[in-house]
């Protein structure tokens, strides 16, 4: 039963991995014009990162409840992760559209051009469809990989998401980064990996034998490439269309993702839909938790897409892969927990990368 709960929790956790994520390297090299604008830039980043952390800490509590809490006298646990994903997508699309209307109304009040059309061109529709498809495929692949590789391997792969992201930026979209940017990515990746290795207790996969591990690693690799494609394509959308904002992408992407997952539920995953409907009929209180879970994730996405619009996907993914580490550091301070020497070395590597990035930008400006 504990193994099933772990898998279900991992599956629901992957819902945020595709949209979320994080924190200090700026994708586009924009020079601040004044000290005042630099301070405003930093304040915006702090607000975005704080919003992401606060929203998804709350989101994690609701995730834990849905993934592990038995409902009703029969102590049944809700297993339909794709249904949860679909509900969250449509709720996030609605919140994104409301935020789009608000943000564009403020632009109009300042005499600026108002654009409330989510799919303003065929290019935008195609790119958002590509992102929606890639992130819809990445989550099931990552979840399936847990059957063949151990849990530590899975979370280590998630710690290395910056590498395929930058690789696809360079190879697919011909982006160029300064040399120090690669050093920062390597330092952050090594630091988060060390923090994970020296903390996580090995957990065995549920696969039949070691001969299946190669298959599991292949699934993880494809999942990471799809995540990199998701984030790098989002950057490309902002670069190619100056009128596109975070709320545009949030609304359009979640709407398309919801459509894709709905089609999947009505065809390939119909048994999961039937099981979910039967569960909800017996335990209607689960809908309250699912809706709260979706709304909390939608609020978090507002900060996520604001970060993506202003700072780029490298920042967003950095926040995502370091979020767990910073949460554990907070628990060290708050509950007086102890870290191993290897974990402190990982923390030093992450902060070294972040500090080096900040120093290079100050030197350049």
N, C-alpha and C positions, 0 to 999 in steps of 0.2 A: 504493500500500500504506500510506504514511504517513497519507493522508487517511482510509482505512478504520480505521486504528488510532485516529486521533483521535476519530472518531465513536463507535467501540466504547467507548473510555475515557470519553467524555462520557456515553454511555448508562448505563454502570455507575456513574459518579459521581452521576448523578441518583437512584440508589437511596437514597443517604443524604440527598439534598436534601429529600425528602418527610417524613423523620422527624426529621431532624436539625434541629438547629440552633440561638438564642443569646444576650447577656451584659450587661446592667447595668440595664436599665430594668425596674422591677417593675410588673406589670400591675395588681395589686390594691394599693390604698393602705392597707396595714396599719401602724398605728403601733406601734413596739416599746414594750413596757411598761417595760423597764428597759435600762440600758446593757449589762448582761450578755446580755439577749436579742438586742440589736442586734449585739453581737460574735458571738454564735452564728449569727445570720442571715448575717453576712458570711462566717464560716468555712464554713457550708454552701454558700454560693454559690461560694466559691473551690474547694471540693472538687468540686462538680458541674462547674464549668467546666474544672478541671484534668483530671477524668476524661474529659470529652468530647474535649478536645484530645488527650490521650494515646491514647485508644482509636481516634480517627479518623486520627491520624497513622500508627498501625500499620495501620489499615484501608486507608489510601491506598497503602501499600507493597504490600499484597496485591492491591488493585485494579489497580495498575500491572502486577503480574505476570500476572494473568489477562488483562488487556486487551491486553498487548503481547508476551508471551512465546510463541514458537512451541513447540509440543509435538510430540515424535516426530521421526523422520527426514524426514517430509514437511513439517515446519515449518508446521503448521496452527495457526491462532489461533482460540480459542473465541469465537463470536459471539453465543451465545444469552443475551442479557442478561435476558430475561424469566424464563428458567429459574433464573438466579442470584438474581433477585429473589424468586422463589417459595421457593427453598431457604432464603434468608435470613429470609423471613417466618416460616416454620414453626420454624426454629431459634430465632428471637427470641421466638416465642410460647411455646416450651418453657422458655426461660430466664426469661421473664417470669412464667410460672406457678410455677416453682421459687422465684423471688424473692418472689412473692406469698405462697406458703405460709410462707416464712421470716419475712417481715415481719408477717404476721397471727399467727403463733405467738408472736412477741415481744409483740404487743399483748395476746394472751390471757394471757400470763405476768404482765402488769402489771394484769390484771383488767379490761381494756378489751374492748369488743365485737369479736368475730372475724368477718370477712367474707371468705370465699374464693370466693364466687360471682362469676364474671367478668361475666356478663350478669344483673344482679340485678333488672332491670326492662325492660319493652318500650321505654321511653324511651332507656335506655342502649344497647340493641341497635340501635335506629334511628339514634341519633347516631353510634355507632361505625361502623355500616354506611355512613353518609354520608361519614365521614372516610376510611374504607378505599377507597370508590369514587372520591372526589375525588383522593386521592393516587395511586391506581392509574392514573387518567387523565392526571394532570399530567405524570408522567415521560415517557410516549410522545410527548405533545404537544411537550414541550421538546426531546426528541431529534429529532423530525421537523422542528422549526423550524430546526435547524442546516443543513438542506438548502437553506434559502432566505435565511437571514440570516448575516452573518459572525459569527465566534467572539466578537469584542469585544462586539457587540450582545447576544449571549446572556449573557455573564458580567455585563454591565452590568445586564441585567434581573434577574439573581439578586441583584445588590447592592441593588436597590430593593424587596425583598420586604416591608420594614416598612410601606411605604405602602399596598398593597392589604390587608394584614393589619389595620391600624388603620381603614381605610375600611370594611371589612366588619364590624369590631367595632362601629363607630358606627351604620352603616346597617342591618345585619341583626339584631344583637343589642342595639341601643340602649344600648351602653356609653358612659360619659362619662369623659373624661380631662381632667386639669388642663391649662391652656394650655401650661405649660412642657414637657409630655410631647411635644406636637407639634413644638416647637422642637428637642428632643433627637433625635427621629426624623429630622427634616430634616437636621440637622447630621451625624448618623451616615451617612445615605444619601449626602449630598453628598461626605463624606469618603471613603467606600469607593469611590464612583464615580470620584473624582479619582485615587485610588490605582491604580485599574484602568486608567483612560484613559491615564495617563502611564507605564504599564508595558507593557501588552499590545501586541505587534506586530500590526498588522492581518492577518487571515487571511481569505481569500476563501471565500465559501460555495460549495457545490457545485451550487447551483441554476442553471438554464439562463440566467437573465437578471434584470435589475433589476426587471422587471415582477412577479416572484414575491416580492419582498421584503415587499410589503404583506401578502401571505398569511402569510409567515413571522412578521411582527410580530404579526399577529392570533393565530397559534398561541401565541406567547410571552405575549401578553396574557391569553389564556384560561388558560394554564398558571399564570401568576402569581395570577390570581383563584382558581383551584382550590387553590393553595398557601395563599392567605389564608383560604379557606373551611376547609381542613384544620385550620389552627392555631387559628382563632377558635372553631370548633366544639369542639375539644378543651378550650379554656378553659371553654366553656359547660357541658360535661359535669361538670367539677370544681365549677363554681359551683352547679349544680342538685342535686348529690348529694354530701353531706358524707362518705359512707361509701366513695366511690370514691377510690382512690389511684393513684399512677403505675403500679405493677405491674398493677393491674386493666386500665388503658387499654392498656398495652404488650402484655399477653397477648391481650386481646380484639381490638385493632386489627390486630395481626400475624396472628392466626388468620383473621380475615375477609379481610384482604388476600391471604393465601395461598390461601384458597378462591377469591377472584375471579380471581387470576392463573392458578390451576390450571384453572378453567373456560375461561379465554381460551386456554390452551395446548392444551386438548382440543378446542377449536372453531376460533376465528378464527386462532390462531397455531400450529396443528398442525404446519405445516412446520418451524417453529423447534424444536418438541419432538422431531420425528423426527431433525432434524439434530444436536441435542444428544445424543440417545441413541446415534446412530452415532459421534459424536466420542468419547463416554465409553467406548464399547466398544473403540475403537482406542487411546485414551489414558486409561486409568483413573486415572492420577496426577492428572488435573485435578480429580477429586472431592475429593482432599485439600485443594487450594487453595481450592475453593469452600466446603467445610465450615469451614476456618479463617477464610475471609473472612466467612462468615455468623456464626460465633461471636464474632469480633472486633466486628462490627457490633452483635450482640446485647448484648455488654458495654457498648458505647457507648450503646445505647438505655436501659440501666438508669440511667445518669447523665442522659440526655436527659429521660426521663419523671419523674425525680426533680426536675429543674429545672422542668419544666412544671408539676408538682404544687405546688411550693413558691413559684415565682416568676412563673409565667405564660408565655404564648407570646411576648410581646414580648421578654422576656429571652432566651428560647430562640432566636428568630429573629435577634436582635442578635448573639448568640454565633456563629451560623451564618454570617452575612454578613461578620463581622469576622475569622473564623478564618483565612482565607487571608492577610489583611493582617498579622495578628500572627505567622503562620508566616514570612512574608517578613521581618518585622522581626527575628525571631530569627536568620534566615540572615544579615541585615546585621551583627548583632553577632558571630555565630559565625564567618562566613566573610569578613568585612570587605567585603561587597558595598556598592554605592553606590545611593542612591535619587536620583531627579530632584527638582528643586525642587517640581514639581507634586505628587509623591508625598508629600513632607514636609508640604506644605500639607494634603493629604488626611488624613495622620496627625494633624495639629494639629486638624483639624475633628472627627475621631472622638473624640480625647481631650478636646477641648473640650466635646462633647456629653455624654460620660461624666462629666466633672468637674462640669458644670453640673447634671446629674441628681443627683449625690452631694451637691452643695452645697444644692440645693433641699430634699432630704430631711432633711439635717442642720438646716437652718433651720426646717423644719416641725416636726421632732421636738424 
